[in-house]
Amino acid sequence: MPVMDCSFPARKHDLNHTGYGSRSSCTGGDRDILAYKSMHMIDIDTLLAWGAVYKKLAAGETIFREGSTCHFYHQLVSGSVRWTNLKEDGGEFIQNMIEPGESFGEFPLFDRSPYAASAITNKESVILRLHEPTFQQMMKQHPEIHVEFLKIFTERMRFKFLLLKELACDGPEQRISTLISYLKKKNRSICKECNQLKLTRQQVADMTGLRVETVIRSIRQMNENGQLVIEKGKVYC
């Protein structure tokens, strides 16, 4: 029977969401439910059958650090995780925002190298962890999982190509617009009911290589230009 490091707040079947009527109705808890995906990178029952365990984490907790050795496969069940490179000045460059159902930190599982970035929780979260040797055995018996990883790696690479192009050529408003367009296309970090951007100004800055002050000014300008809407400090796309 799978062991849980800490108490688990809800069963996966309890996470089905209902509709919302207005922008103001999307509370923090509602957004957690709305972000939940019925499809997972690897089916939860499959992971549990292979001995994966739940682990509950507090907000701001480091799951693994850049340069460290990989010992587990990680999959987010609830909450939010950022996959990020920490700078010497204390800043960050966010490589990806991980949503429920997604895996993260997979590179070392395939190339045996250290972690390329750190993983830190944005809020209280629950993850599933599977020991690396067991993960390798599971992959041998389920080759179809390789195809799914190939798809997700390709998608992430396309995003990096897109973002690097914007970093090299365009101004701040175009960078932010490109990021938002990508998130909307992929149904990520944007509320499907009210179109609220679920990233802070700081997180947008850390994903685009901009200063947070620049992001704040640019979002205000985009609001004036009709590219997005700011309402009570929240951004709607």
C-alpha positions in Angstrom: 0.0 0.0 0.0 1.4 3.4 -0.9 2.8 5.5 2.0 2.1 9.2 2.4 4.7 11.5 3.9 2.0 13.8 5.2 -1.8 14.1 5.1 -3.3 14.4 1.7 -6.0 17.1 1.4 -8.3 15.4 -1.2 -8.8 12.3 -3.3 -8.3 12.8 -7.0 -12.0 12.1 -7.5 -12.9 15.0 -5.2 -11.2 17.5 -7.5 -13.8 17.9 -10.2 -14.7 21.5 -10.7 -18.0 23.3 -11.4 -18.6 26.4 -13.4 -18.1 30.0 -12.3 -20.3 32.9 -13.1 -18.1 36.0 -12.9 -14.5 37.2 -12.6 -14.8 37.9 -8.9 -16.0 34.3 -8.2 -12.6 32.8 -9.1 -11.2 32.6 -5.6 -7.8 31.1 -4.8 -9.3 27.7 -3.9 -11.5 27.7 -7.0 -8.4 28.4 -9.2 -6.7 25.3 -7.6 -9.7 23.2 -8.6 -9.9 24.8 -12.0 -6.3 24.1 -12.7 -6.6 20.4 -11.9 -6.4 18.1 -15.0 -8.1 14.8 -15.3 -5.3 13.7 -17.6 -1.9 13.2 -16.0 1.6 12.7 -17.5 1.5 9.2 -16.0 -1.7 7.8 -14.6 -1.8 8.1 -10.8 -3.0 4.5 -10.3 -0.1 3.3 -12.4 2.4 5.3 -10.3 0.9 4.1 -7.0 1.0 0.5 -8.3 4.7 0.9 -8.9 5.2 2.2 -5.3 5.1 6.0 -5.7 4.3 7.9 -2.6 2.5 11.2 -1.9 4.5 14.1 -0.3 2.9 17.2 1.0 5.0 20.4 0.8 4.6 23.9 2.2 4.7 27.0 0.1 8.3 28.1 -0.8 9.7 24.6 -0.2 12.6 23.4 -2.4 11.9 20.0 -3.9 15.4 19.7 -5.5 18.2 22.1 -6.4 20.0 22.8 -9.7 23.2 20.7 -9.9 22.0 18.0 -7.5 21.6 14.3 -8.3 18.2 13.0 -9.3 16.7 10.2 -7.1 13.0 10.4 -8.0 10.4 11.0 -10.7 8.2 13.9 -9.7 4.5 14.6 -10.7 2.4 17.4 -9.3 -1.0 16.3 -7.9 -2.2 19.7 -6.5 -0.8 23.2 -5.9 1.8 24.9 -8.1 5.6 24.5 -8.7 8.0 26.6 -10.6 11.0 25.1 -12.3 13.6 27.9 -12.0 17.3 28.9 -12.2 18.4 30.9 -9.2 20.7 33.9 -9.8 23.5 35.0 -7.6 21.7 38.3 -6.9 18.7 36.4 -5.5 16.7 36.8 -8.7 15.2 33.9 -10.7 14.7 32.9 -14.3 11.6 30.7 -14.4 11.9 27.9 -17.0 8.4 26.6 -16.5 5.3 26.8 -14.3 4.1 23.3 -13.4 0.4 22.7 -13.1 -1.4 19.7 -11.5 -1.0 16.5 -13.6 2.3 17.5 -15.0 5.8 16.1 -14.3 8.9 18.1 -13.8 12.7 17.6 -13.4 12.7 14.7 -15.9 15.9 15.4 -17.8 18.2 13.5 -15.4 16.0 10.4 -15.7 17.0 10.2 -19.3 20.6 11.5 -19.5 21.8 10.8 -15.9 23.1 14.4 -15.6 22.4 16.7 -12.6 19.3 18.8 -12.4 19.3 21.7 -14.9 17.1 23.9 -12.6 15.6 24.0 -9.2 12.0 23.1 -8.3 10.2 25.3 -5.7 6.6 25.3 -4.6 4.6 28.5 -5.2 1.9 27.4 -2.7 1.1 24.4 -0.5 1.3 21.4 -2.9 1.1 17.7 -3.1 3.4 15.6 -5.3 3.9 12.0 -6.2 7.5 10.6 -6.1 8.7 7.4 -7.6 12.3 6.1 -7.0 14.5 6.5 -10.1 15.4 2.8 -10.5 11.7 1.8 -10.2 10.8 4.5 -12.8 13.3 3.0 -15.2 11.7 -0.5 -14.7 8.3 1.0 -15.3 9.4 2.7 -18.5 10.6 -0.7 -19.9 7.2 -2.3 -19.3 5.3 0.8 -20.5 7.0 2.0 -23.7 4.0 4.1 -24.6 5.1 6.5 -21.8 8.2 7.3 -23.8 6.0 8.7 -26.6 4.3 11.0 -24.1 7.6 12.3 -22.8 8.7 12.9 -26.3 5.6 15.0 -26.9 6.1 17.1 -23.7 9.8 17.6 -24.4 9.0 18.8 -27.9 6.4 21.2 -26.7 8.7 22.7 -24.1 11.5 23.1 -26.6 9.2 24.9 -29.0 8.2 27.3 -26.2 11.9 27.9 -25.5 12.6 28.7 -29.2 9.7 31.1 -29.2 10.8 32.8 -26.0 14.4 33.1 -27.0 13.3 34.8 -30.2 11.4 37.4 -28.3 14.2 37.9 -25.8 16.6 38.7 -28.7 14.4 40.8 -30.9 11.4 42.4 -29.3 10.5 45.0 -26.6 8.9 44.2 -23.3 5.3 44.5 -24.4 5.8 42.1 -27.2 7.6 39.6 -24.9 4.6 39.7 -22.5 2.1 39.5 -25.3 3.9 36.4 -26.7 4.0 34.7 -23.3 0.3 35.4 -22.8 -0.6 34.1 -26.3 1.3 30.9 -25.7 -0.3 30.4 -22.3 -3.8 30.9 -23.8 -3.1 28.5 -26.6 -1.9 25.8 -24.2 -4.6 26.5 -21.6 -1.9 27.2 -19.0 -1.9 29.6 -16.1 -5.0 31.4 -17.3 -8.5 30.8 -15.8 -10.6 29.1 -18.5 -13.8 30.7 -17.1 -12.8 34.3 -16.6 -9.5 34.6 -18.5 -7.6 35.8 -15.4 -3.8 35.5 -15.7 -2.7 33.3 -12.8 0.9 34.6 -12.8 2.1 37.4 -10.6 4.0 40.4 -12.1 7.1 39.0 -10.6 6.6 35.6 -12.2 6.0 37.2 -15.6 9.2 39.1 -15.1 11.1 36.0 -14.2 9.8 34.1 -17.3 10.6 36.9 -19.7 13.9 38.2 -18.4 12.4 41.6 -17.6 12.5 43.7 -14.4 9.3 43.6 -12.5 9.0 47.4 -12.7 9.1 47.0 -16.5 6.4 44.4 -16.4 4.2 46.6 -14.3 4.6 49.6 -16.7 4.1 47.4 -19.8 1.0 45.7 -18.5 -0.5 49.2 -17.7 0.3 50.3 -21.3 -1.2 47.1 -22.7 -4.3 47.8 -20.6 -4.5 51.3 -22.1 -4.0 49.8 -25.6 -6.9 47.4 -25.1 -4.6 44.3 -25.3 -5.7 43.2 -21.8 -7.8 44.3 -18.9 -6.7 45.3 -15.3 -9.5 45.0 -12.7 -8.8 45.4 -9.0 -5.1 44.7 -9.6 -5.9 41.4 -11.5 -5.0 40.9 -15.1 -7.5 39.5 -17.6 -6.4 38.4 -21.1 
